[in-house]
Amino acid sequence: MIPEQFLFFEMERETVELVRAAAKPAHRHSYQEIIWVRQGTAEHLLDGDVLEFPAQTLLIIPKGRIHRFVPSPDCRGSVIRFREEFLLNPSHLLFSQFTGHTALQLSAEQAVAVEAYFSLLRCEFRHADPYHLQALRHLLAAFVAKLEELRLVHSRMRPQDFSRTLCIWNRFNTLIEQKFKTEHAVSYYAAELGLSSRKLGEIVKLYTGTFVSRVIDERLVTEAKRLILFSELTIKEIAFELGFEEHAYFTKVFKKFTGKTPSDFKASASLA
């Protein structure tokens, strides 16, 4: 095993039984994760939303997201975990903090291509020298690039739209991660990126299907969930931490996205 950089393992019967028996509550990781559901099904909770996915589905789980993965008894597949810095270039298209579930349901032809990448990564992982990881790193980069292509195919985005907007999308992701706690206005992000609010809205809608203001609020609510579950801060302190001057407005935004007040969310999470 290569510690703390890259991990590859198979979801075989013993692994699935252990995961199901452990009944692990929703949690978060400090690494990126890609799960290939080769057969069977899997239930996945991501930041409060629970969906069930069939065989031949790729699940992309960004670091820090609150999630829980529950495979069916007959589920089989492969899992890749890696530190963000191990990848040659970050992929905001796949590992975004505010795009909801990234789940790619593959065709038979696409599944064959993905299996080829998994086979190469499996082989390289088993034989890689911990001091010479270039081949493994480049294989992972190629695999992520392939997944980006599949993601775009699923989104039905035109190639010309992707080529002219990806740089701005990546910059927007980086900026919002740096500033979402203090800057809540669409106009701020547009100005920082040298765009009109309307133009930024068009680009963000291409990638998320929704408005910039909603993306900002979703990022805030996602962080609020993490702080409620994994910190000792009070609800009032969390609201202040996330730049809300009024506790009541924070509660309103949180309930809009979750259907619960922060206090109710915290109470229901403690009972789960």
WOBEL-V20051 format. One record per residue. N is the residue number from 0. RES is the residue in three letters. PSI is psi in degrees with one decimal (* if undefined). D_LAST is the distance of its C-alpha to the last C-alpha in Angstrom with 2 decimals. Layout:
n:N res:RES psi:PSI d_last:D_LAST
n:N res:RES psi:PSI d_last:D_LAST
This chain:
n:0 res:MET psi:140.9 d_last:33.28
n:1 res:ILE psi:108.2 d_last:33.92
n:2 res:PRO psi:135.0 d_last:31.74
n:3 res:GLU psi:14.4 d_last:29.72
n:4 res:GLN psi:-52.3 d_last:31.52
n:5 res:PHE psi:135.5 d_last:30.96
n:6 res:LEU psi:135.2 d_last:29.17
n:7 res:PHE psi:131.0 d_last:29.63
n:8 res:PHE psi:159.1 d_last:28.23
n:9 res:GLU psi:141.4 d_last:28.05
n:10 res:MET psi:91.1 d_last:25.11
n:11 res:GLU psi:-177.5 d_last:26.91
n:12 res:ARG psi:-45.1 d_last:25.89
n:13 res:GLU psi:-42.4 d_last:25.14
n:14 res:THR psi:-45.3 d_last:23.00
n:15 res:VAL psi:-42.0 d_last:20.97
n:16 res:GLU psi:-40.0 d_last:20.53
n:17 res:LEU psi:-43.6 d_last:19.37
n:18 res:VAL psi:-43.5 d_last:16.76
n:19 res:ARG psi:-38.6 d_last:15.43
n:20 res:ALA psi:-33.1 d_last:15.66
n:21 res:ALA psi:-29.6 d_last:13.92
n:22 res:ALA psi:50.8 d_last:10.59
n:23 res:LYS psi:132.8 d_last:10.27
n:24 res:PRO psi:170.8 d_last:7.30
n:25 res:ALA psi:137.1 d_last:8.76
n:26 res:HIS psi:-178.4 d_last:11.97
n:27 res:ARG psi:154.6 d_last:15.54
n:28 res:HIS psi:159.8 d_last:18.96
n:29 res:SER psi:14.0 d_last:22.40
n:30 res:TYR psi:163.5 d_last:24.10
n:31 res:GLN psi:149.0 d_last:24.67
n:32 res:GLU psi:138.5 d_last:23.57
n:33 res:ILE psi:123.2 d_last:25.13
n:34 res:ILE psi:126.6 d_last:23.83
n:35 res:TRP psi:110.7 d_last:26.33
n:36 res:VAL psi:96.3 d_last:25.08
n:37 res:ARG psi:-42.1 d_last:28.42
n:38 res:GLN psi:165.5 d_last:27.64
n:39 res:GLY psi:-158.1 d_last:24.90
n:40 res:THR psi:171.3 d_last:21.91
n:41 res:ALA psi:139.6 d_last:18.69
n:42 res:GLU psi:133.4 d_last:15.51
n:43 res:HIS psi:124.1 d_last:14.90
n:44 res:LEU psi:127.6 d_last:12.43
n:45 res:LEU psi:112.9 d_last:14.55
n:46 res:ASP psi:41.5 d_last:13.99
n:47 res:GLY psi:-16.5 d_last:11.78
n:48 res:ASP psi:128.8 d_last:14.07
n:49 res:VAL psi:127.6 d_last:13.47
n:50 res:LEU psi:155.3 d_last:16.78
n:51 res:GLU psi:135.2 d_last:18.34
n:52 res:PHE psi:140.5 d_last:21.46
n:53 res:PRO psi:-178.7 d_last:24.47
n:54 res:ALA psi:157.6 d_last:26.85
n:55 res:GLN psi:41.7 d_last:29.03
n:56 res:THR psi:135.4 d_last:26.43
n:57 res:LEU psi:125.4 d_last:26.26
n:58 res:LEU psi:128.6 d_last:23.07
n:59 res:ILE psi:120.5 d_last:23.82
n:60 res:ILE psi:104.0 d_last:21.11
n:61 res:PRO psi:152.9 d_last:22.55
n:62 res:LYS psi:146.3 d_last:21.93
n:63 res:GLY psi:-17.6 d_last:19.55
n:64 res:ARG psi:142.6 d_last:17.49
n:65 res:ILE psi:119.5 d_last:13.69
n:66 res:HIS psi:164.2 d_last:13.06
n:67 res:ARG psi:128.1 d_last:11.71
n:68 res:PHE psi:122.3 d_last:14.45
n:69 res:VAL psi:103.7 d_last:14.32
n:70 res:PRO psi:151.2 d_last:17.97
n:71 res:SER psi:160.8 d_last:19.43
n:72 res:PRO psi:-31.1 d_last:21.41
n:73 res:ASP psi:10.4 d_last:24.58
n:74 res:CYS psi:136.1 d_last:23.49
n:75 res:ARG psi:149.9 d_last:26.04
n:76 res:GLY psi:-158.8 d_last:26.81
n:77 res:SER psi:152.7 d_last:27.43
n:78 res:VAL psi:134.5 d_last:25.61
n:79 res:ILE psi:130.9 d_last:27.29
n:80 res:ARG psi:137.1 d_last:26.04
n:81 res:PHE psi:152.4 d_last:28.38
n:82 res:ARG psi:145.7 d_last:28.87
n:83 res:GLU psi:-39.4 d_last:29.87
n:84 res:GLU psi:-13.4 d_last:33.27
n:85 res:PHE psi:-28.7 d_last:34.04
n:86 res:LEU psi:139.3 d_last:34.50
n:87 res:LEU psi:-43.2 d_last:37.98
n:88 res:ASN psi:137.6 d_last:36.95
n:89 res:PRO psi:148.9 d_last:33.56
n:90 res:SER psi:94.5 d_last:32.39
n:91 res:HIS psi:-17.9 d_last:31.00
n:92 res:LEU psi:-35.2 d_last:31.37
n:93 res:LEU psi:-45.2 d_last:28.65
n:94 res:PHE psi:47.4 d_last:26.57
n:95 res:SER psi:154.0 d_last:26.31
n:96 res:GLN psi:0.0 d_last:23.59
n:97 res:PHE psi:28.6 d_last:23.67
n:98 res:THR psi:12.3 d_last:24.57
n:99 res:GLY psi:-159.8 d_last:21.25
n:100 res:HIS psi:128.0 d_last:20.94
n:101 res:THR psi:97.9 d_last:24.16
n:102 res:ALA psi:119.5 d_last:24.41
n:103 res:LEU psi:111.2 d_last:27.96
n:104 res:GLN psi:115.3 d_last:28.82
n:105 res:LEU psi:149.8 d_last:32.11
n:106 res:SER psi:170.2 d_last:35.27
n:107 res:ALA psi:-40.7 d_last:36.99
n:108 res:GLU psi:-43.6 d_last:39.42
n:109 res:GLN psi:-36.8 d_last:36.81
n:110 res:ALA psi:-37.7 d_last:34.84
n:111 res:VAL psi:-44.0 d_last:38.08
n:112 res:ALA psi:-42.5 d_last:38.52
n:113 res:VAL psi:-40.4 d_last:34.99
n:114 res:GLU psi:-34.6 d_last:35.45
n:115 res:ALA psi:-42.3 d_last:38.66
n:116 res:TYR psi:-44.2 d_last:36.94
n:117 res:PHE psi:-38.7 d_last:34.30
n:118 res:SER psi:-43.9 d_last:37.22
n:119 res:LEU psi:-43.0 d_last:39.06
n:120 res:LEU psi:-39.6 d_last:36.12
n:121 res:ARG psi:-47.7 d_last:35.34
n:122 res:CYS psi:-46.1 d_last:38.99
n:123 res:GLU psi:-37.5 d_last:39.41
n:124 res:PHE psi:-41.1 d_last:36.29
n:125 res:ARG psi:-26.8 d_last:37.61
n:126 res:HIS psi:1.9 d_last:41.02
n:127 res:ALA psi:141.7 d_last:40.52
n:128 res:ASP psi:125.0 d_last:42.10
n:129 res:PRO psi:-19.0 d_last:39.67
n:130 res:TYR psi:-6.4 d_last:42.57
n:131 res:HIS psi:91.4 d_last:43.49
n:132 res:LEU psi:14.7 d_last:40.57
n:133 res:GLN psi:-43.5 d_last:42.42
n:134 res:ALA psi:-44.4 d_last:42.39
n:135 res:LEU psi:-42.4 d_last:38.64
n:136 res:ARG psi:-42.3 d_last:38.07
n:137 res:HIS psi:-35.5 d_last:40.42
n:138 res:LEU psi:-43.7 d_last:38.93
n:139 res:LEU psi:-42.1 d_last:35.46
n:140 res:ALA psi:-41.0 d_last:37.09
n:141 res:ALA psi:-40.5 d_last:38.83
n:142 res:PHE psi:-44.2 d_last:35.67
n:143 res:VAL psi:-39.4 d_last:33.82
n:144 res:ALA psi:-39.8 d_last:36.93
n:145 res:LYS psi:-41.6 d_last:36.80
n:146 res:LEU psi:-34.9 d_last:33.19
n:147 res:GLU psi:-40.8 d_last:34.28
n:148 res:GLU psi:-44.8 d_last:37.01
n:149 res:LEU psi:-38.1 d_last:34.66
n:150 res:ARG psi:-41.7 d_last:32.37
n:151 res:LEU psi:-36.9 d_last:35.50
n:152 res:VAL psi:-44.1 d_last:36.64
n:153 res:HIS psi:-32.8 d_last:33.37
n:154 res:SER psi:-14.9 d_last:33.65
n:155 res:ARG psi:23.1 d_last:37.28
n:156 res:MET psi:138.8 d_last:38.40
n:157 res:ARG psi:141.8 d_last:42.12
n:158 res:PRO psi:-38.1 d_last:43.28
n:159 res:GLN psi:-32.7 d_last:45.43
n:160 res:ASP psi:-41.0 d_last:42.58
n:161 res:PHE psi:-47.4 d_last:40.53
n:162 res:SER psi:-32.5 d_last:43.50
n:163 res:ARG psi:-8.8 d_last:44.37
n:164 res:THR psi:-13.5 d_last:40.93
n:165 res:LEU psi:-41.0 d_last:38.93
n:166 res:CYS psi:-43.0 d_last:40.38
n:167 res:ILE psi:-40.2 d_last:39.42
n:168 res:TRP psi:-43.6 d_last:35.88
n:169 res:ASN psi:-42.0 d_last:35.51
n:170 res:ARG psi:-38.1 d_last:37.03
n:171 res:PHE psi:-44.1 d_last:34.77
n:172 res:ASN psi:-47.0 d_last:31.66
n:173 res:THR psi:-43.7 d_last:33.11
n:174 res:LEU psi:-43.5 d_last:34.13
n:175 res:ILE psi:-32.4 d_last:30.90
n:176 res:GLU psi:-30.2 d_last:29.04
n:177 res:GLN psi:-31.7 d_last:31.70
n:178 res:LYS psi:-1.7 d_last:31.92
n:179 res:PHE psi:-24.8 d_last:28.89
n:180 res:LYS psi:-24.6 d_last:28.05
n:181 res:THR psi:-22.8 d_last:31.58
n:182 res:GLU psi:113.0 d_last:32.99
n:183 res:HIS psi:-2.6 d_last:31.47
n:184 res:ALA psi:135.1 d_last:34.67
n:185 res:VAL psi:-38.5 d_last:35.58
n:186 res:SER psi:-33.0 d_last:39.16
n:187 res:TYR psi:-48.8 d_last:38.41
n:188 res:TYR psi:-38.6 d_last:37.07
n:189 res:ALA psi:-45.3 d_last:39.89
n:190 res:ALA psi:-41.3 d_last:42.50
n:191 res:GLU psi:-30.1 d_last:41.24
n:192 res:LEU psi:-0.3 d_last:41.46
n:193 res:GLY psi:32.8 d_last:44.86
n:194 res:LEU psi:162.1 d_last:43.84
n:195 res:SER psi:157.7 d_last:43.92
n:196 res:SER psi:-35.9 d_last:40.64
n:197 res:ARG psi:-44.0 d_last:41.55
n:198 res:LYS psi:-42.2 d_last:42.14
n:199 res:LEU psi:-40.4 d_last:38.89
n:200 res:GLY psi:-39.9 d_last:37.13
n:201 res:GLU psi:-42.9 d_last:38.90
n:202 res:ILE psi:-46.8 d_last:37.87
n:203 res:VAL psi:-36.0 d_last:34.19
n:204 res:LYS psi:-32.2 d_last:34.10
n:205 res:LEU psi:-39.9 d_last:35.60
n:206 res:TYR psi:-26.7 d_last:32.66
n:207 res:THR psi:-19.8 d_last:29.72
n:208 res:GLY psi:10.3 d_last:31.10
n:209 res:THR psi:-175.0 d_last:30.36
n:210 res:PHE psi:156.6 d_last:31.90
n:211 res:VAL psi:-42.5 d_last:32.11
n:212 res:SER psi:-38.3 d_last:30.81
n:213 res:ARG psi:-38.0 d_last:27.63
n:214 res:VAL psi:-44.3 d_last:27.24
n:215 res:ILE psi:-46.1 d_last:27.64
n:216 res:ASP psi:-39.2 d_last:25.10
n:217 res:GLU psi:-39.4 d_last:22.55
n:218 res:ARG psi:-40.0 d_last:23.18
n:219 res:LEU psi:-43.8 d_last:22.73
n:220 res:VAL psi:-39.2 d_last:19.42
n:221 res:THR psi:-44.3 d_last:18.16
n:222 res:GLU psi:-36.8 d_last:19.39
n:223 res:ALA psi:-41.9 d_last:17.93
n:224 res:LYS psi:-43.4 d_last:14.36
n:225 res:ARG psi:-43.3 d_last:15.26
n:226 res:LEU psi:-36.2 d_last:16.86
n:227 res:ILE psi:-41.7 d_last:14.10
n:228 res:LEU psi:-30.6 d_last:11.68
n:229 res:PHE psi:20.6 d_last:14.56
n:230 res:SER psi:169.5 d_last:17.26
n:231 res:GLU psi:7.9 d_last:18.38
n:232 res:LEU psi:146.7 d_last:19.99
n:233 res:THR psi:167.5 d_last:19.79
n:234 res:ILE psi:-41.1 d_last:19.29
n:235 res:LYS psi:-41.7 d_last:23.08
n:236 res:GLU psi:-36.2 d_last:23.69
n:237 res:ILE psi:-43.1 d_last:21.52
n:238 res:ALA psi:-44.4 d_last:23.57
n:239 res:PHE psi:-41.8 d_last:26.71
n:240 res:GLU psi:-33.0 d_last:25.70
n:241 res:LEU psi:11.5 d_last:25.38
n:242 res:GLY psi:14.4 d_last:28.76
n:243 res:PHE psi:122.9 d_last:27.99
n:244 res:GLU psi:-27.5 d_last:30.73
n:245 res:GLU psi:125.2 d_last:29.16
n:246 res:HIS psi:-37.7 d_last:25.69
n:247 res:ALA psi:-38.2 d_last:25.94
n:248 res:TYR psi:-38.0 d_last:26.69
n:249 res:PHE psi:-45.6 d_last:23.74
n:250 res:THR psi:-40.1 d_last:21.46
n:251 res:LYS psi:-46.1 d_last:23.45
n:252 res:VAL psi:-44.3 d_last:23.09
n:253 res:PHE psi:-45.2 d_last:19.34
n:254 res:LYS psi:-32.6 d_last:18.89
n:255 res:LYS psi:-37.4 d_last:21.44
n:256 res:PHE psi:-26.3 d_last:19.39
n:257 res:THR psi:-16.9 d_last:15.80
n:258 res:GLY psi:3.0 d_last:16.63
n:259 res:LYS psi:153.7 d_last:14.93
n:260 res:THR psi:160.4 d_last:16.49
n:261 res:PRO psi:-39.0 d_last:15.40
n:262 res:SER psi:-42.4 d_last:14.56
n:263 res:ASP psi:-38.7 d_last:12.43
n:264 res:PHE psi:-44.5 d_last:10.62
n:265 res:LYS psi:-40.8 d_last:10.14
n:266 res:ALA psi:-43.2 d_last:9.04
n:267 res:SER psi:-33.8 d_last:6.39
n:268 res:ALA psi:-35.7 d_last:5.17
n:269 res:SER psi:-20.2 d_last:5.64
n:270 res:LEU psi:-14.3 d_last:3.83
n:271 res:ALA psi:* d_last:0.00
